[in-house]
Amino acid sequence: MSAGGSIESADDVRSSVSVERLADLRGHEETSATREAEVDRLLAESGVFSWPLVVDADSGLILDGSHRARVLGRRGGARFVPAQRVAFDHPALRIGVWCRVVDGVAPPAFEAVRRRFSLVPAASRGLLCHYRGETYGRPDLEPAAAHALARDLARALTEDGGGERLSLVAEDEVSLAPSATDTVVVCPPVLDAGTIRAHASAGRLPHKATRFVLPFRVLGLPVPLDGLAGPRESVWALVSRSLDRPLASLGAGMTVDRRYPERLWQPVEYHIPRTLFADPEDHARYEIARRRAAARAGSTTNSPPGHPALEPGREASQPAPGPRARRTARQATRQTPCQAP
């Protein structure tokens, strides 16, 4: 939402997309080798890059998509990447945190881990660990160190404490009083923008230390992997072919590989691959939302100014303006939440 309470338009969404030089972007968190392997497999199977990275417009800090950026960099050949540019300091961008939830931890195992990591009872700030109705923690740690301890604590509970399953749950969705008495919930503190920036420069934060919630996200802008070699103008031309089609808002709260609290926008004819959904019911809900959004968008209602509406598989009869002309036109649209100037 903007300061005036309005919701972004399709043109606002288009204006947030750019093509960035991969070498100019930088991460702020460690990545997971397991997740990198999964991303590498998905990219190899699809042959396209479809979901833009989310980056801070001023610094090039990657807010979402670090695994994809690292995989592209390691593969070689990719020099440019589609990105959704946001303003890191915009009040509509919320910084959250991921809690680590470990199931199957017996009391003796928890007590051993608690003593090992010096967790004190009745804690109320800093790193908090919830187990069997009690809260333990380490209020003496500075925030970044608390995240490192959360990582190590969860690892110890699963590897040494007999935990059966480790999952990541957003702090505003986690239950601090789970029904299962053998569940441990580890919640590190939310980091501020200054801490995140400092560690991006001096050394990366632990994996999944941050969670960024935006007003909206854009997806479904496929570029063949070999097309990411550039030049920038050719990558932008491929991205523009998708942006020049009618865009549809699927609404907030869609679940794909995880739940997205933001409003998701995509070209009306784009389909998220079924294999990306962990639950078939989530895919069914997505398809219902996609069809409804496409019907609302229609075939002529939200094409860019000066562009005919493009139906799936049909190109415009007139050539699209070049990247410079299109960017100039978009700069005339109103500023949206988290949209970079």
HUCORFEN-V554161 format. One record per residue. N is the residue number from 0. PHI is phi in radians with two decimals (NA if undefined). NEAR is the number of other C-alpha atoms within 12 Angstrom. Layout:
N,PHI,NEAR + N,PHI,NEAR
This chain:
0,NA,25 + 1,-1.49,22 + 2,-1.03,16 + 3,-1.50,12 + 4,1.57,11 + 5,-1.51,14 + 6,-1.77,24 + 7,-1.04,35 + 8,-1.70,32 + 9,-1.07,36 + 10,-1.18,35 + 11,-1.09,40 + 12,-1.11,44 + 13,-1.02,47 + 14,-1.20,37 + 15,-1.46,42 + 16,-1.67,44 + 17,-2.54,41 + 18,-2.04,39 + 19,-1.95,37 + 20,-1.32,28 + 21,-1.01,35 + 22,-1.18,21 + 23,-1.51,21 + 24,-1.66,34 + 25,-2.46,35 + 26,-1.57,39 + 27,-2.31,38 + 28,-2.25,34 + 29,-1.14,27 + 30,-1.96,25 + 31,-1.75,19 + 32,-1.08,16 + 33,-1.12,13 + 34,-1.19,20 + 35,-1.06,25 + 36,-1.11,20 + 37,-1.15,17 + 38,-1.09,31 + 39,-1.05,26 + 40,-1.13,19 + 41,-1.10,23 + 42,-1.14,27 + 43,-1.13,19 + 44,-1.22,16 + 45,-1.47,19 + 46,1.31,19 + 47,-2.38,30 + 48,-1.93,36 + 49,-2.01,33 + 50,-1.88,34 + 51,-1.02,37 + 52,-1.13,42 + 53,-1.90,44 + 54,-2.31,41 + 55,-1.29,37 + 56,-1.11,30 + 57,-1.40,21 + 58,-1.88,24 + 59,1.34,33 + 60,-1.20,37 + 61,-1.43,42 + 62,-1.60,42 + 63,-2.60,36 + 64,2.01,36 + 65,-1.08,35 + 66,-1.15,32 + 67,-1.12,41 + 68,-1.11,41 + 69,-1.16,33 + 70,-1.15,30 + 71,-1.07,35 + 72,-1.12,26 + 73,-1.29,18 + 74,-1.10,22 + 75,1.44,17 + 76,1.65,20 + 77,-1.40,31 + 78,-1.99,29 + 79,-2.29,36 + 80,-2.61,50 + 81,-1.15,50 + 82,-2.54,47 + 83,-1.73,41 + 84,-1.50,41 + 85,-2.26,44 + 86,-1.75,32 + 87,-0.98,35 + 88,-1.58,24 + 89,-1.16,28 + 90,-1.09,20 + 91,-1.43,25 + 92,-1.57,30 + 93,-1.87,29 + 94,-1.68,29 + 95,-2.11,28 + 96,-2.57,32 + 97,-1.73,33 + 98,-1.64,38 + 99,-1.72,42 + 100,-1.96,40 + 101,-2.05,39 + 102,-1.69,30 + 103,1.41,26 + 104,-1.82,34 + 105,-1.35,25 + 106,-0.91,21 + 107,-1.07,16 + 108,-1.18,24 + 109,-1.12,38 + 110,-1.10,25 + 111,-1.13,20 + 112,-1.19,32 + 113,-1.04,34 + 114,-1.19,18 + 115,-1.07,18 + 116,-1.76,27 + 117,1.01,22 + 118,-1.35,33 + 119,-1.73,25 + 120,-1.29,22 + 121,1.03,19 + 122,-1.33,20 + 123,-2.34,21 + 124,-2.64,23 + 125,1.30,30 + 126,-1.23,42 + 127,-2.12,38 + 128,-2.24,45 + 129,-1.82,36 + 130,-2.69,37 + 131,0.91,23 + 132,1.41,20 + 133,-1.98,23 + 134,-2.09,27 + 135,-2.07,32 + 136,-3.07,33 + 137,-2.36,34 + 138,-1.23,25 + 139,-1.47,19 + 140,-1.53,22 + 141,-1.27,20 + 142,-0.96,32 + 143,-1.13,36 + 144,-1.15,25 + 145,-1.11,32 + 146,-1.23,38 + 147,-1.13,29 + 148,-1.18,39 + 149,-1.04,43 + 150,-1.05,34 + 151,-1.20,24 + 152,-1.13,40 + 153,-1.12,38 + 154,-1.12,25 + 155,-1.16,30 + 156,-1.15,41 + 157,-1.49,28 + 158,-1.52,20 + 159,-1.86,23 + 160,-1.68,30 + 161,1.40,26 + 162,-1.05,29 + 163,-1.57,22 + 164,-2.68,22 + 165,-2.00,27 + 166,-2.36,24 + 167,-1.86,31 + 168,-2.31,27 + 169,-1.05,31 + 170,-1.11,27 + 171,-1.59,20 + 172,-2.14,23 + 173,-1.39,24 + 174,-1.66,22 + 175,-1.46,28 + 176,-2.29,21 + 177,-1.09,20 + 178,-1.16,15 + 179,-1.39,19 + 180,-1.29,21 + 181,-1.75,28 + 182,-1.74,38 + 183,-1.93,50 + 184,-2.05,47 + 185,-1.90,47 + 186,-2.14,48 + 187,-1.37,46 + 188,-1.28,35 + 189,-1.26,32 + 190,-1.56,32 + 191,-1.56,24 + 192,-1.06,28 + 193,-1.09,17 + 194,-1.14,26 + 195,-1.12,33 + 196,-1.09,29 + 197,-1.10,19 + 198,-1.38,26 + 199,-1.18,25 + 200,-1.57,18 + 201,-1.76,14 + 202,2.67,17 + 203,-1.33,28 + 204,-1.32,30 + 205,-1.06,30 + 206,-0.96,31 + 207,1.05,38 + 208,-1.44,42 + 209,-2.25,41 + 210,-2.50,35 + 211,-1.89,39 + 212,-1.94,35 + 213,-1.83,38 + 214,-1.14,38 + 215,-2.65,43 + 216,-2.31,44 + 217,-2.05,46 + 218,-2.49,39 + 219,1.36,35 + 220,-2.05,41 + 221,-1.22,36 + 222,-2.24,34 + 223,-0.96,26 + 224,-1.00,32 + 225,-1.25,25 + 226,-1.32,26 + 227,-1.29,36 + 228,-1.21,27 + 229,1.70,25 + 230,-1.23,20 + 231,-0.96,25 + 232,-1.09,24 + 233,-1.28,24 + 234,-1.15,34 + 235,-1.09,36 + 236,-1.09,29 + 237,-1.20,33 + 238,-1.11,40 + 239,-1.11,36 + 240,-1.03,35 + 241,-1.36,40 + 242,-1.16,44 + 243,-1.36,42 + 244,-1.55,40 + 245,-1.00,39 + 246,-1.83,44 + 247,-2.21,43 + 248,-1.66,40 + 249,-1.50,37 + 250,1.52,28 + 251,-1.73,22 + 252,1.52,23 + 253,-1.26,31 + 254,-1.96,28 + 255,-2.06,27 + 256,-1.32,18 + 257,-2.67,20 + 258,-1.46,23 + 259,-1.90,28 + 260,-1.25,25 + 261,-1.37,29 + 262,-1.28,30 + 263,-1.68,36 + 264,-2.03,45 + 265,-2.75,39 + 266,-1.04,43 + 267,-1.07,43 + 268,-1.56,31 + 269,-1.28,32 + 270,-2.18,31 + 271,-1.14,33 + 272,-0.98,23 + 273,-1.00,18 + 274,-1.17,16 + 275,-1.41,23 + 276,-1.54,22 + 277,-1.31,16 + 278,-2.22,18 + 279,-1.00,17 + 280,-1.16,15 + 281,-1.14,25 + 282,-1.14,24 + 283,-1.10,21 + 284,-1.15,22 + 285,-1.08,34 + 286,-1.10,26 + 287,-1.11,18 + 288,-1.11,29 + 289,-1.14,29 + 290,-1.15,23 + 291,-1.14,18 + 292,-1.15,27 + 293,-1.12,32 + 294,-1.15,20 + 295,-1.18,19 + 296,-1.16,28 + 297,1.19,23 + 298,-1.76,25 + 299,-2.40,23 + 300,-1.51,25 + 301,-2.38,30 + 302,-1.21,32 + 303,-1.03,32 + 304,-0.94,24 + 305,1.48,18 + 306,-2.00,26 + 307,-1.20,22 + 308,-1.13,31 + 309,-1.90,30 + 310,-1.48,25 + 311,-0.93,20 + 312,1.44,13 + 313,-2.14,16 + 314,-1.49,17 + 315,-1.19,19 + 316,-1.37,10 + 317,-1.91,12 + 318,-1.22,14 + 319,-1.31,27 + 320,-1.13,22 + 321,-1.21,20 + 322,-0.97,26 + 323,-1.14,17 + 324,-1.15,14 + 325,-1.19,27 + 326,-1.10,24 + 327,-1.09,14 + 328,-1.11,21 + 329,-1.28,30 + 330,-1.14,22 + 331,-1.41,16 + 332,-1.34,23 + 333,-1.26,25 + 334,-1.21,28 + 335,-1.96,37 + 336,-0.98,36 + 337,1.16,37 + 338,-1.41,41 + 339,-1.25,32 + 340,-1.19,26
